[in-house]
Amino acid sequence: MKRNMTISLLLVLCAAFILSSCGGSGTKTDTAVKVTETAADTVETTTGELKPDLPDSNFEGYEFVILDSNASDTNGVDWVTYDVYTEEQNGDAINDAVYTRNLYLAETYNVVIKEFQGVTLTLAQKAVSSGDSIYDAVMTNFVAASTLAQNGMTYDMYDIPYIDLSQPWWDQNGVETLSIGGHMNYATGDITCIVNDATWTLMFNKQLAEDFNFDFYSLVDNDQWNFDLMYEMSTQVSADKNGDGVRKFADDQFGIIATGDIAQAFLYAGGMLIADKDADDLPALKLDVDRMATVAEKAGAYCVDKEVMVSNHLDSSISTDNLRIGFQEARALFYGECMQCIKRMRESETDFGVIPWPKFFETQDRYYSFVHSTAGKCITVPSTQTELERTGIVLEAMAAKSKYTLTVAYYDVSMTNKFIRDEESARMLDVILANRVYDLGYIYDWGGLYSGLRAVVTGNTGNFASKYESLTPAFNAAMQKTVDYFLEHNA
């Protein structure tokens, strides 16, 4: 493997004080780019900011264009990219953090960050196919990035000068999980806070929790928060409020409100990946079938129980916005959704808290929360881009500075002071974001295995083992095709 992708954050921070520069000074590749031969070591400044190992560079006002999402891209208007570019400050914490970060890049490297918004996969494919280098980088979702990668349309991030994926501004959970054979064609981290938006959380109604004497924060802190308790509590809270003998979303009280993506939340809450890695960093189907079948069986019973659950996988006439409104109107104990929905609940008068998804097994070392594959964002570099030295410097600097501007604004200012309503929930965000799950088996959906297992849960069909067995050959064939391409194309 090209780098040690399992290096811990602690080691990175400690090593920053004692190790000399590892980035080196690259060869000048663009006559319009001036790069000095002296690179500053990665050090922690007196303000506590860790600086990247980059050379002094002057890109002479170059417009660095990042292709990102508009309202027509995957998942629509709610997932328009907002953390790449802004024209001016307006008092909003995240907007102003983007402006501050980009101003820093302009003043430090004489580079101007620009964006072009559209349907990222289509536009990136069109540009690469025509040999056009109009986009310096692409900010897109994981499925789109993987599609570009397995069609030879993006660079291996390890081959881009000055990008150091072992640094803490790159999400190490993603670095360890998303590579194939030591090759990493897209990465995420502080460079985009939309990956936080796409991380699944579990919200709870504080008044209902108090009425039933549920102390969720203590359960989480004491490693006692588990699926069985969640289902039991949902059953206790569920009630036919108007006494008509029929459970209706508009009239009654339920245990949980969620979209059909609750299936992923449960599958990954059990601490397993569909595609794990072998010693050569290659994906392999090493799923513990009995263990996952237990998760699917328990979660499936919950997911079809109309006495306790309201979901658009049970009733397609209910929109995702109406599901959220139902929780805002105190019609459920739990609300399972991505972190972005916390922001959408800012105007809600219902007091709520935030906790991670429960454990399924006592042997689990932690609580796990998955990142949605078509909502979460990552950065990738088109294979038509020729000035890789410039690209690497700008993206590494952008990611590093985002850690101390964009992430701070998202987490400390927006989430914990504007949207989150108590200190305990803010502390729970630490747990959720530190234990994010990325799964190549989910992102690539090789052989339709992930889709098939998801259907088993949402439909409670009870045939997990047989579904797994029937789809395994197609999974292995499709996965091997991707692996072979990665190893050949990135050789």
N, C-alpha and C positions, 0 to 999 in steps of 0.2 A: 504494500500500500504506500501511496505517496506521502502521506502524513499520518501521524498518530491521531486518529480521529476520536479517540476515547479519552484524551487528556482532560483532566478536570479543571473546572473554573478556578479552584484554589491554586492549582499548580500554575495556571496562567498568570494569576495575579502575583504570586510569589516570585515567579521567574522574571517578571517584568523589571524587578529591581536589580537582578544579578546577571542576566544574560545579555550579551551583546547583540547587535542587529543581526537578524537572520534573513532580511528581505533583500539585501544587496542593492547595488545600483545598476539598473538595467541599461541596455543599449538604446540610444536615441532612435526612435522609429518614425518620427514625424518631424519634418523640418519646421513645422509651426509649434513644436513643443520643445521647451527648454527644460532639461532635467540636470540638476547638479550631480556631482559624483559623491556627495556626502549625504548619507542617510541618517536621520536622527534615530537613536535607540527608542524602543517602546518603553516609555517610563510613565510613572504616575506623577502628575504635577501636584503642586501644593494645594490645589483645589480638589484633589482626589480624582481628577479626570485622567484616565489611561489613554495615552496617545499612541496612535498606530505607527508602525515602523515604515515611514514613507520618506522619500527624498523631497527636498525643496524643488518645487516645480512651478513653471509659469506657462499656462496653456493659452495665453494671449487672447482671452475673451471667447474661447471656443464654446459653442452652444452644445451642451451634452444632453441629447434628447432621449428621454425614457418613454417608451410606449407603455401606457397603462389603460385601465378600464373606464369606459363610459357607461351610461345607463343601459345600453344595448348589449353589453357583455354579459357573461354568465352571472346569473342570480339578480340581474336588474339594478334598479336605481339605488337600492339600499347598499350596494357594494361598489359604487363608483369610487375610484381611488381618490383619496383626499390628503395623502401624506407625502406626495412627491413634489408638488409645486404650488405656490401661491404668489399672486402679484404683489400683495401688500399685507401689512399687519391690520387686524381688525378687532383685537381684544380677546379673541377666542384663543385659549391656551394652545391647542394643537396647531391651528393655523399659524400662530405667531412662532411656534417652535419650528415649523417647516421653514418659515421665512428666515428665522435666525440661523438655522443650519445651513440653508442655501447661501445666505449672506457670508457666513464663515467660509464656505467653499470658494465663493467668488473672491473674497479678500485674501485667502491663503493660497489658492491655486490659479486664480484668474480664470475660472471656468464658470459658465452660466448654466444652471440646471433648468431645462425646459421639459415639458411633457407633451405628448400627443395622445389624446384619449380616443379609444375606439374598441372594437372587438379584437382583443389582443391576439388570440390564436390565428384568426384569419389574416390579420394585417402582418403579423410576424412571418407566417408562412409565405405570404405573397412577396414580402420584401426579400426573404432569403432565396426563394425560388427564382427571383429575377436578378439576384446578385447585388441587391441594393443594400448599402450600409447606412441608410437614413437613421436607423435607431441604434443608439449606442448600447442600450440595455432594454430589457422588457420586464416590467413588473406585472405578473400574471398569476393565475391560480395554479395549484399543483398539478391538476390534471392536464391543463394546457401546456404547462412547462414540461411535463413528462412526455406529452405527445411530440413536442418540438425536439426533445432530447433523443427520443428513440427513432427519430427521422433524420438525425444528423444535422439539425439546424441550430444547435447551440454548442458553446465551448464547454469543456471540462473546466470548472472553476479553479482546479488545482493547477491548470496550465496558464492561468492569467497572472502575469507578474503582479506582485505586491498584495494580492488578496490572500489573507491568512485566516483560514477557516477555524483555526484553533483559538482565535481571540474571542473574548466574551461577548462581543457585539453580534456574533453569529450564534444562533441557537444550537447548543451542543447536542440537544436531543435530536434535532433535525440532521446535523452533521453526521452523527453516528448512524442514523437510521436510513437516510435517503440516498446514501452512496451505493454504487454498484461496482464491485470489483476495484474499489479504490478510486472510482471516478465519480465526480460530483458536478452535475450539470446545472443545478439550481440550488439556491440556498436562501434561508430566511433568518430573521433575527430582528435586531433593533432598527434596521433599515426600513421596516414597515411595521406599523402598529396594527395593521389590518389582520395580521396573523393572530393577534390577541383577540380581536373582534370575533374571529372564526373559531375560537376555543370554546368548547361546550362547558357550561356551568349548570348548577342547579340552584334555583331560587326558591325561597320558602316564605310563606305568609307568616309574619311575626305574631299577629293576633291569634291566628289559629294555633300556632305552636304554643303560645302561652295558654290558650284555652285548654289544650290537651296535655300541658306540662311536658312538652318536647324540648329538650335542650340540645340542639344540633351542634352547637360549637363545642360543647364538652364531649359529645360523642366523637366528633372528628379528632379533637385533641388527644383523646384517650384511645384512639385506634379502634373504636367500637362502632363506628358508623358503617353499617353493612346493608346489603340488599334486603335481607329478611325483615329487618327493622323498617326499612323504607316501605315495603309492601304492607306490612302490618299497620303502620301509621296511616298509610293511604286508605286502608280499609276502615279504620276507626273514624277518620274525618268525613268520609263519603256519606252523604245523606240526601234523602228525598225531601227537600226543603218545603215543597208545596203539597206534599202528601198525596199526589195523584197516582202514585204507584208506577210512574214511568220516569226514567232518568232522561232529562233533557239538559243540554248544555246551557240554555238561557235561563233555566229555572232552578237548577239544583247545585249541590256542592260535591266536589270530586276530590280524589286524592292527588291527581296530577294532571296537568295540561302540558302537552308537548307535540312536536311534529313527529313525522315518521322517522326522523333521524335519531330518535331515542334508541333505535336498534343499535346504531353504532356506539352510542353512549354506553349502553350496557355491555356490548361485546368487548369493548376496549377497557371498560371499568374492571373487567376480570383479570387484567394484567397480561394479556396475550396479544401477539401479532399474527396475522394471517401469513405474512412472509417475514420470517426471521432471517438472521444472517448466519453463514457458516464461517469457518476460520479464515477463508479467503475473501471475506466481505461480499460474498455472493448471496442473493436471496434464496431461501429454501423453504419449502413447505414443511415446517416442523411443528405444526399445531398439535397440541395435546387434545385429541378428539374428545375423550371422555370429559376432560375439564371444561372444554368449550361447550360440549353438549349440555352440561349442567347449567352453565350460564344461559344458553339458549332456551332451555326448558323453563327455568325460573322467569327469565325476562319475557319469554313468549306468553306465559300465563298472565303476566301483568299487562302486556301490550294489547291483549284482546279483551280484557276485563272492563266492559263498558260501565260497570258499577263504580269503578274507581278512576278510569282514565278517559280523557277527551283528547282526541288526536285527529289530524286530517288524514291519517292512514286508515282510521276507522270511519270517518265521515268526510268525504272529499269536498263537501259543500262549505266546510268551515275553513276560512282563509287563515294564513299564519298571523295576520294582524288581528283577526278576531280571537284567535287563541290567546294572544298576549292581552288583549282587552279583557278576556274572561278572567285571567289572573289578576289584572289590575282591579277588577270588580270583586275580588275576594271570593271567587268561585272554586278555588282549589288550594290545597296545602302547598303543592310543589308546582314549579314551572321549569321545564327542561328546555333550554335553548342556548344559543351561542351568546358570548359575552356582549356582542353588539346590542342585544335586546335589553341589557341593563341600561344602556344609554337611551333606548327608546321609551323606557319607563320613567324618565325623569319627571314628567308631570303627574305621575300616578300618586294618588293620595293614600294608597295601600302601602303600609310599611312592610318592607321585605328584607330578607337577609340572603347571603350567598354562601354556598358550601360546595365542596367537590362532590362528584358522583361517588356512590358508596362502593366499598369493597365487596367482592363476592366470596373471598376465601380468607380465612384467618392468617394464612401463610403469606399473603401479599405484603410486600415491603412498603407499599405506598398507595395513595389514591391516584387514579389515572383519569385524565380528561383528553378526549381526542380533538384533533384539529380538522375541521371540515375541508375536504379535498378541493371543492370548487368555490369555496368562499375565501379560504386562507390564501395569502399572497406570498410570493417568493420572487427573487431577482434572478435573471438569467441573461446571458450575453449571446446575441445572434452570431452564427458562424461566419457571416459576411463581414463582421467588424474586423478591421485590419490594425487599428492602433491600440493594441492590447495593453501596452504599458500605460497609456493615458487612461484607458478604461479601468484597469486595476487600481490605479491610484485614486481615481475619483470615487469608485464604488467603495473601496476600503475606507477612505476618508469620510464618505457619506454615512456608511454604516457606523463607524466609530463615533462620529459627532452626534448621530441620532440617539445613541445610548444616553447622552447627557442633555439632550434637548427634547426630541420627539418622545422617547420613552418616559422621560420625567413628566412631560406634559400630559401624556396619556394616563400614566399610572398615578402619580402623586397629585396632579392638579385635577384632571378630568374625572377619572374613575373614583378615587378615594375621597375627593372633596366635593365633587359635583353630583355624581351618580350613586355611589355607594353610600349607605346611610348609617353605618356604624363602624367602629374600629375593628370589631371581630370579623366582619365581612371583608374589610380591607386586608386583614391578615390571611383570610382564606384565599384571597387572590394569589398570595405568595405560593400557597400550596398548589393551586390549580395551574398557574403558569410555569411553575418549576417542574411539573410532571406531565407535560404535554406529550401526546402520543402521535407519532407519524408512522404510517404503515404503507410500504410499497405495494402490498397486496390490495389495499384499499384504493390507493391512488391509481394504479394501473388496472385494477380489476381483471387480472389475468384469467382467462377462461370463464369469466362470469362467476368465479367462486365467491367473491365478496358479495355480489348482488344476490346470489342464491342463498347465502347464509343470512343475509339481512331479511330476505323474504321469509325464511323459516321463523325468525323472531317476530316480525310484525304480524305474520299470519298464524303463529303458534301451531305450525303444522306438525311439530314433534318428530320430524324425520331428519334431524341434523346429520347423523352419521351417514345415512344413505345419500343425502344431498352432497355431503362432503366427498364421499367415495365416487359418486357419479361425475362430479366436476373436476376431480383431481387430475385426470389425464389431460384435459384441456388447459387447466391451470399450468401444469408443468411444461406443456408444449409452448404455450404463449410466453411464459416466463423465460424459458430457455432461449427463445427467439430474441427477446429483449436483451438478455445477458450476452448472448453471442454478438449482437450488434454493438453493445457498449464496449465489449472487450476488443472487437475488431476496429471500430471507428476511433476509439480513444487510445489505441496502441501507440 
